[in-house]
Amino acid sequence: MTPIKTLAIGATLLGSTAMPAFAESHATEMHVIMCGDEVFPADQVVIDEFVATHDGVTVNLESVPWSNCQDKSLTLAAAGDPPSLAYMGSRTLRQLATNDLIVPVTFTQEQMDAFQPGVLKTVTYDGQQWGLPHAFSTKALYLNCDLIEAAGATCEAPATWDDMMALAQQVVDNTDAAGIGVAGKDFDNTMHQFLNYLYSNGGQVIADDGSVALDSPETRETLEFYASLVSVAQEGVLEWERDAMVDLFNDGQIAMYINGPWGWGRHNEEINQMVVPVPAGPSGVSGTLLITDSIVVFNGSGHEDLALELASAMTSGQAQYELDNSWGLTPILQYEKLGFSDLFYEADPAHWANFISSIPTGGPEPLITDYRSLQAVFVNMIQGAILEEDSIDNLVSIAAEELADAL
């Protein structure tokens, strides 16, 4: 990888209460919260360099498990003791922004053009960006070719939902495995799995004008299809979430499931696997859910400018590339536009095309004021369809009404 030109994908503060940047002689401790079980090595390098070049600045770096990280950041900020910045799910940005807990940011046109299409939508609320995107994921369909061929089928990409259902049924009829892994647990990635199908069927959750667009024929088609997958899925769908599908896939218990690019490396080496785009629904083309995690700068630390400088360094072209490459993430930037060569995703273009080509037709994880309400709306709708508690039509109508109330 040779950077010809490195564009700093940073931002500037807008209309904040930020204090002027501290003089290097001023002793400043920055509190940085990183959601996750560990700090990305690429981030640690940037933070160490930042401290080394800013006299008097120290960084209290805290890694907090995802299960309570976002709640901790919100609680500290609401109590008047905000972290300087935090790496967290972009889904929280609307709630943080609405409560004036974070600082709005802006990007130059050149910086915006460098992002993959749709990335900035994941951090935009009311026409304003509220975070610096730092990790990006898209999804594709993984196939266990040995299972599929044992069922008498050809291991190739199912182009449509009907093709995928037929393939899954053939696996069920001719092997001891389930055709596909389906998430139905009360968990956020049950919503995420559903949205991969919705965005592959031309559906929307929030329209460009900010209104709720969930109450649509596309959503009804998607919900009906998702519920129908239970007939060819693993037993006890309501007890499973997406990450557990990896074990089912490795154990040869499911022939297909949807996951991100990191899934390839988590599968057993002996599995003859293939990755293909998410099949298209009857009303759409192959798409994907676009999810980002972002670095946000909190109001009230007294050194917002300094925090933004660090956030910008962590998300610069060079540092961001190292993160994407080392963690096998979907590239968040179009690095070729920044003059980079020998790109990691160009080494295996056929593989990475499954995660990159669907970006323009994908849709963002919706931003609402209470992101937990968003999860509840979708899980209730999905589980209601699986359990046949109500009609598809009513379930979608109710979900759309609840979503509108949660905005």
C-alpha positions in Angstrom: 0.0 0.0 0.0 1.6 3.2 -1.2 -0.1 6.5 -0.2 0.5 9.1 -2.9 -1.7 11.6 -1.2 -3.1 11.4 2.3 -6.3 13.3 2.9 -7.0 14.0 6.6 -10.6 12.8 7.0 -11.3 15.1 9.8 -13.8 17.8 10.5 -14.3 21.2 12.1 -16.5 22.1 15.0 -19.7 23.9 14.2 -21.5 26.2 16.6 -20.2 24.5 19.7 -19.1 25.7 23.0 -15.6 24.5 22.3 -12.8 26.2 24.1 -9.7 27.4 22.2 -7.1 24.7 21.6 -4.9 24.3 24.7 -1.3 25.5 24.6 1.1 22.6 24.6 2.3 23.7 28.0 -1.1 23.3 29.5 -1.6 20.0 31.3 -4.7 18.3 29.9 -6.1 14.9 30.5 -8.3 13.6 27.8 -10.8 10.8 28.6 -11.4 8.6 25.6 -13.9 5.7 25.7 -13.6 3.0 23.2 -16.6 0.6 22.9 -15.4 -3.0 22.5 -13.4 -5.6 24.3 -10.1 -4.1 23.3 -8.5 -1.0 21.7 -7.8 -1.3 18.0 -4.0 -1.5 17.6 -4.2 1.1 14.8 -6.0 3.5 17.1 -3.4 2.9 19.9 -0.6 3.9 17.5 -2.4 7.2 16.6 -3.1 8.0 20.3 0.5 7.3 21.3 1.8 9.6 18.5 -0.7 12.3 19.5 0.4 12.3 23.1 4.1 12.3 22.0 3.5 15.5 19.9 1.4 17.4 22.4 3.3 18.4 25.5 1.2 18.3 28.7 -1.5 16.1 27.1 -2.3 12.7 28.5 -5.0 10.3 27.4 -7.0 8.2 29.8 -8.0 5.4 27.4 -10.8 3.2 28.6 -12.1 0.2 26.7 -15.7 -0.7 27.7 -17.7 -3.8 26.5 -20.4 -3.0 24.0 -23.0 -4.2 26.4 -22.8 -1.1 28.6 -20.4 1.2 26.8 -22.9 3.4 25.1 -25.0 3.7 28.3 -21.9 4.7 30.2 -21.0 7.4 27.8 -24.5 8.8 27.8 -24.7 8.7 31.6 -21.4 10.5 32.1 -22.4 13.2 29.6 -25.8 13.7 31.1 -24.2 14.0 34.6 -21.9 16.8 33.4 -18.7 14.7 33.3 -18.5 13.8 29.6 -15.6 11.9 28.1 -13.5 14.0 25.7 -14.5 11.7 22.8 -15.9 8.2 22.4 -16.0 5.5 19.8 -19.5 4.1 19.7 -22.4 3.0 17.4 -23.6 5.7 15.1 -27.1 4.6 16.0 -26.8 6.7 19.1 -26.0 10.0 17.4 -29.5 11.4 17.1 -30.2 10.8 20.8 -26.9 12.5 21.7 -27.4 15.4 19.4 -31.0 16.0 20.4 -29.8 16.3 24.0 -27.0 18.6 23.1 -24.4 16.2 24.4 -22.1 16.1 21.4 -20.6 18.6 19.0 -21.7 18.9 15.4 -19.0 18.5 12.8 -18.6 19.3 9.1 -16.5 17.9 6.3 -15.1 19.6 3.2 -16.6 18.5 -0.1 -13.3 16.7 -0.9 -13.6 14.8 2.4 -17.2 13.9 1.8 -16.5 12.7 -1.7 -13.8 10.3 -0.3 -16.3 8.3 1.7 -18.1 5.3 0.3 -21.6 6.1 -0.9 -24.1 6.2 2.0 -21.6 6.3 4.8 -22.3 9.9 5.8 -26.0 9.1 5.9 -25.3 6.9 9.0 -24.1 10.0 10.9 -26.4 12.6 9.5 -29.4 14.0 11.4 -31.4 17.1 10.5 -28.9 17.8 7.6 -25.9 17.9 9.9 -23.1 15.3 10.6 -22.6 14.4 14.2 -19.8 11.9 14.2 -16.6 10.9 12.4 -17.3 7.5 10.8 -14.6 5.0 11.9 -15.7 1.5 11.2 -18.0 0.3 8.4 -19.8 -2.9 7.7 -21.8 -4.3 4.9 -23.1 -7.8 4.5 -23.2 -10.7 2.1 -24.4 -14.3 2.0 -22.1 -17.1 2.9 -22.5 -20.6 1.4 -21.2 -24.0 2.6 -20.5 -25.5 -0.8 -20.0 -29.0 0.5 -23.4 -29.1 2.1 -25.1 -27.6 -0.9 -23.4 -30.0 -3.3 -24.3 -32.9 -0.9 -27.9 -31.9 -1.4 -27.5 -32.3 -5.2 -27.4 -28.6 -6.0 -24.8 -26.5 -7.7 -22.9 -24.1 -5.3 -23.6 -20.8 -7.0 -25.1 -17.4 -6.0 -28.9 -17.4 -5.6 -29.9 -14.3 -7.5 -33.3 -13.9 -6.0 -35.2 -14.7 -2.8 -37.0 -17.5 -4.6 -33.7 -19.0 -5.7 -32.4 -18.8 -2.2 -35.6 -20.4 -0.7 -35.4 -23.2 -3.3 -31.8 -23.9 -2.5 -32.4 -23.9 1.2 -35.3 -26.3 0.8 -33.2 -28.6 -1.3 -30.6 -28.7 1.5 -33.3 -29.5 4.1 -34.8 -32.2 1.9 -31.5 -34.0 1.2 -29.2 -33.5 4.2 -29.5 -33.3 8.0 -28.6 -29.6 7.9 -30.9 -26.5 7.9 -30.9 -24.5 4.7 -30.2 -21.1 6.2 -29.5 -19.4 9.5 -32.1 -16.9 10.7 -31.9 -14.5 13.6 -35.0 -14.1 15.7 -33.7 -13.3 19.2 -34.5 -10.1 21.0 -31.3 -8.5 19.9 -30.2 -5.7 17.7 -28.8 -7.9 14.9 -32.2 -9.5 14.4 -33.2 -6.1 13.2 -30.0 -5.9 11.2 -30.6 -9.2 9.5 -34.1 -8.1 8.5 -32.8 -4.8 7.1 -30.4 -6.6 4.8 -33.4 -8.2 3.1 -35.5 -5.0 3.2 -32.8 -2.9 1.5 -32.5 -5.8 -1.1 -36.2 -5.3 -1.8 -36.3 -1.6 -2.5 -37.6 -0.8 1.0 -36.9 2.2 3.3 -37.2 2.8 7.0 -36.7 6.6 7.0 -37.3 8.6 3.9 -34.9 11.4 2.7 -37.3 14.0 4.1 -37.1 12.4 7.6 -40.5 10.8 7.5 -41.2 7.2 8.3 -41.3 5.0 5.2 -41.6 1.6 6.8 -45.4 1.2 6.0 -44.9 0.0 2.5 -45.5 -3.0 0.2 -41.8 -3.6 0.2 -41.7 -4.0 3.9 -44.7 -6.4 3.8 -43.0 -8.5 1.2 -39.8 -8.6 3.3 -41.6 -9.5 6.5 -43.6 -12.3 4.9 -40.4 -13.7 3.3 -38.4 -13.5 6.5 -41.1 -15.4 8.4 -41.2 -18.0 5.7 -37.5 -18.7 6.1 -38.2 -20.3 9.4 -39.4 -23.4 7.6 -35.9 -24.0 6.2 -33.9 -22.5 9.2 -32.3 -24.0 12.3 -34.6 -25.0 15.1 -35.6 -22.4 17.7 -35.1 -19.3 15.6 -36.2 -17.0 18.4 -33.3 -18.2 20.5 -30.6 -17.3 18.0 -28.8 -14.1 17.1 -26.5 -13.5 14.1 -23.1 -14.0 15.8 -24.1 -17.5 16.9 -24.7 -18.4 13.3 -20.9 -18.7 12.9 -20.9 -21.7 15.2 -23.8 -23.3 13.3 -22.0 -22.7 10.0 -18.7 -24.1 11.3 -20.5 -27.2 12.7 -22.2 -27.9 9.3 -25.7 -27.3 10.7 -26.7 -24.5 8.3 -25.8 -24.2 4.6 -26.2 -20.4 4.3 -26.2 -17.2 6.5 -25.6 -13.5 6.2 -22.5 -11.9 7.8 -19.9 -9.3 7.2 -16.4 -9.7 5.6 -14.9 -10.7 8.9 -17.0 -13.9 8.7 -14.6 -15.5 6.2 -11.8 -15.6 8.7 -14.0 -17.0 11.5 -15.0 -20.1 9.5 -13.1 -23.3 9.8 -10.4 -23.8 7.2 -11.8 -27.1 6.0 -15.1 -25.5 5.1 -15.5 -25.1 1.3 -17.1 -21.7 1.6 -18.3 -19.1 -1.0 -19.5 -15.6 -0.4 -22.1 -14.0 -2.7 -24.3 -10.9 -2.7 -27.6 -10.8 -0.7 -30.2 -12.1 -3.1 -32.7 -9.5 -4.5 -36.3 -9.4 -3.5 -39.2 -9.1 -6.0 -39.2 -5.3 -5.7 -35.5 -4.5 -5.5 -31.9 -5.3 -6.4 -29.2 -6.8 -4.2 -28.5 -4.4 -1.3 -27.1 -4.3 2.2 -27.5 -2.6 5.5 -24.9 0.1 6.0 -23.7 0.3 9.6 -21.0 2.5 11.0 -19.4 3.1 14.4 -18.2 6.7 14.9 -16.0 8.8 17.0 -18.0 11.6 18.6 -16.7 14.7 20.4 -18.7 15.5 23.6 -19.8 18.9 24.7 -18.5 20.2 28.1 -15.0 18.7 28.3 -13.4 22.2 28.0 -11.1 20.9 25.3 -13.4 20.1 22.4 -11.0 21.4 19.8 -8.2 19.2 21.1 -10.6 16.2 21.1 -11.6 16.9 17.5 -7.9 17.0 16.6 -7.4 13.6 18.0 -10.6 12.3 16.4 -9.5 13.6 13.1 -6.1 12.0 13.4 -7.7 8.6 14.2 -9.9 8.8 11.1 -7.3 10.2 8.7 -6.7 8.4 5.4 -3.6 6.6 6.6 -4.8 5.7 10.1 -8.2 4.7 8.8 -6.7 2.4 6.1 -4.6 0.6 8.7 -7.8 0.0 10.8 -9.8 -1.3 7.9 -7.0 -3.5 6.6 -6.1 -5.0 10.0 -9.7 -5.8 11.0 -10.9 -6.9 7.6 -13.6 -4.2 7.5 -15.4 -3.0 4.4 -13.3 0.0 3.3 -15.0 3.1 4.7 -13.2 5.4 2.3 -12.6 5.2 -1.4 -8.8 4.9 -0.9 -8.1 5.0 -4.6 -9.4 8.6 -4.6 -6.8 9.4 -2.0 -3.9 8.1 -4.1 -3.4 4.8 -2.2 -2.2 1.8 -4.2 -1.8 -1.9 -3.5 -5.1 -1.9 -1.7 -6.1 -4.8 0.5 -9.5 -5.2 -1.2 -7.9 -5.2 -4.6 -5.8 -8.3 -3.8 -9.0 -10.4 -4.0 -11.5 -8.3 -6.0 -14.0 -11.0 -6.6 -14.4 -11.6 -2.8 -14.6 -7.9 -1.9 -17.0 -7.1 -4.7 -19.7 -8.9 -2.7 -19.3 -6.4 0.1 -18.6 -3.2 -1.9 -20.8 -3.5 -5.0 -24.0 -3.3 -3.0 -23.0 -0.2 -1.1 -24.8 2.2 -3.6 -28.0 0.2 -3.2 -27.8 -0.3 0.5 -29.5 1.7 3.3 -28.4 3.1 6.6 -29.1 1.9 10.1 -31.9 4.4 11.0 -31.2 7.2 13.4 -33.9 7.8 16.0 -33.9 9.5 19.3 -34.1 6.3 21.4 -32.2 3.7 19.5 -33.4 0.9 21.9 -36.9 1.7 20.8 -35.9 1.1 17.2 -34.7 -2.4 18.1 -37.9 -3.1 20.0 -40.1 -2.0 17.1 -38.4 -4.3 14.6 -38.0 -7.3 16.9 -41.7 -7.1 17.9 -42.7 -7.0 14.3 -40.3 -9.9 13.3 -41.2 -12.1 16.2 -44.9 -11.4 15.7 -44.6 -12.6 12.1 -42.6 -15.7 13.0 -45.1 -16.6 15.8 -48.1 -15.6 13.5 -49.5 -13.4 16.3 -51.1 -11.0 13.8 -51.3 -10.5 10.0 -48.3 -9.2 8.1 -50.3 -6.1 7.2 -51.2 -5.3 10.8 -47.7 -6.0 12.1 -46.1 -3.6 9.6 -48.7 -0.9 10.2 -48.2 -1.1 14.0 -44.4 -1.0 13.6 -44.6 2.1 11.4 -46.8 3.8 13.9 -44.5 2.9 16.8 -41.5 4.1 14.8 -43.1 7.4 14.1 -43.7 7.9 17.9 -40.0 7.0 18.6 -38.6 9.6 16.2 
